[in-house]
Amino acid sequence: MVEVISHSDSTQFFDRPAVFVSASAPGFVAGGPQCTLAYIQALAELHHDRLTYLGPPLSSCKPADPPVLKVVEQIEINDRGPASKMIGLLSLRYVDRITPSAKRHLRSIKDSRTVVYVNGEAAGSVVRTAKELGFSTVFLPHNYASEYLDANTRYRNPIRSLYAHIAARNALTGCSYADLNLFLTKADMISYAGALSSKGLTLRGIDSMYFGYHDDGKVLKYSLPTLVPAGFTVLLNTNLGAPQNEEGVLYFLKDIWPLHPPGVAWNLILAGGYPSEAIKLAIAGVDSVELIVAPTPDQMELVFARSSVCVAASLRGRGIKLRIAESLRRGMPVLSTQHCSRGYEKIDSQVLRIFDTPESAIHQLQELQSADRFSIAVACLNQYRSHMGFEAGLAKMRAIAKHFNYSHTAHGNG
């Protein structure tokens, strides 16, 4: 069972100092770091810049470069050696570098008014420690851990299986002990609620919390006319080595792309890191397909500027939340499987199009090719700003206060 908290506006709660414990560093590349960056930016603003960061070293974005990232203090935890990693794993307690240091830091805090935010599934056991120490605690898992790990494990061995078991268990621990859980999508919240319900526990949560980071124009450099590229280019932008993504890319390459109309100048770009051998083999000798391996953020902006539509083709796992949002953010429509579109139910079907067969995918690509792409770009930007822009994210995050305003007691299931 899940108890849903509605959005609300309040300032009293955010007068308290906060600690942001994160399993991933904020950054401009990949979904986890970008989501982490947006959360930190929003919480720093809401808590009046009284936010301490505890997590991996800050690399791609620094607190010295405002307004990208502002925290009052950063406690950086460096990577562990192989022996330390194995000890943590065999202890059956934690699989990340953050948990031991986070627990020590929380025990050293004297101000019990501090709010603790725990970001990332692997660090879920920190939530239990925070609650036992009397802190108000919010948990921010990015995915439903069990499904995400299963879909992205190419092979199973005892070590990998143990890692997945501990990470998934810690995520459930975090959800059960947190005063409040924030989920990127409703699908994630429903999955966690079902897992806890089977144990007789209730989940307190807010869904649809994904929103983009504030870049003050550092990333979105293009004026609207430049968002409408010449020609017609399809983009698949994802981690090309992750099994859930590889399966979707191969499905598009083998079952959908060969159906595009003969004699029509369509181009396809695959952009992302770690392309598998199967993907390389599938595109060998195909003139209209371009592979761009591990593009930098600046290179990726040029790829976006050349592209007409983004395809999200994953059939399992937790989808590719970030890729859809980042495409809409740049005025680019998205063609998606039903599976990938979970969490985006409020987005207009004009700009987020769903396909269920190869034939319907080709048909919708043809419609997008012939559509007024300037109007489509405007619609994409409006949908992004309304549902996933940074200001929309701030409004969503203010809902946290409503929960703590009417109750300051612990709600964790112990």
Secondary structure, 3 states (H helix, E strand, C coil): CEEECCCCCCCCHHHCCEEEEECCCCCCCCHHHHHHHHHHHHHHHHCCCCEEEEECCCCCCCCCCCCCCCCCEEEECCCCCHHHHHHHHHCCCCCCCHHHHHHHHHHHCCCCCCEEEEECHHHCHHHHHHHHCCCEEEEECCCCHHHHHHHCCCCCCHHHHHHHHHHHHHHHHHHHHCCEEECCCHHHHHHHHHHHHCCCCCEEEECCCCCCCCCCCCCCCCCHHHHCCCCEEEEEECCCCCHHHHHHHHHHHHHHHHHCCCCCCEEEEEEECCCCHHHHHHHCCCCCEEEEECCCHHHHHHHHHHCCEEEECCCCCCCCHHHHHHHHHCCCCEEEECCCCCCCCCCCCCCEEEECCHHHHHHHHHHHHHCCHHHHHHHHHHHHHHHCCHHHHHHHHCHHHHHHHHCCCCCCCC
